[in-house]
């Protein structure tokens, strides 16, 4: 039983780290794409046509990264809900009210973090 919980926890952490390590700054993709192309222009002396094409490529990639981030974030939220649901199923009726408080506190904290991230995106 403990091994199953450990493996489940490792899976959740690994998924979170993958998402956070990759497209965590998805909200900056457009800005990053612009900076990347500016850097290429300066260092490689791109022609106007090359600059236009590089910008299109960078913008397409930024959109793909954003979609990947959104997909990953949705999957992590589903995984988190599943974790809480599975743990709740293990509990006795006496334990469930306290667990509901813990879950509500955790969800409020997650919403607060999401709001903070949304503010940074602006």
SULWOKA-V602596 format. One line per field, one symbol per residue. ss: DSSP state (a for helix, b for strand, c for the rest). phi: phi as a letter, one per 40 degrees, with the letter a starting at -180 (. if undefined). psi: psi as a letter, one per 30 degrees, with the letter a starting at -180 (. if undefined). A space follows every 50 residues. Layout:
ss: ???
phi: ???
psi: ???
//
This chain:
ss: caaaaaaaaaaaaaaaaaaaacaaaaaaaaaaaaaaaaaaaaaacccaaa aaaaaaaaaaaaaaaaaaaaaaaaaaaaaaaaaaaaaaaaccaaaaaaaa aaaaaaaaaaaaaaaaaaaaac
phi: .ccccccccccccccccccccccccdccdccccccccdccdccbfccdcc ccccccccccccccccccccccccccccccccdccccdccccdccccccc cccccccccccccccccccccc
psi: eeeeeeeeeeeeeeeeeeeefcgehefgeeeeeeeeeeeeeeffhkleee eeeeeeeeeeeeeeeeeeeeeeeeeeeeeeeeeeeeeefflleffeeeee eeeeeeeeeeeeeeeeeeeff.
//
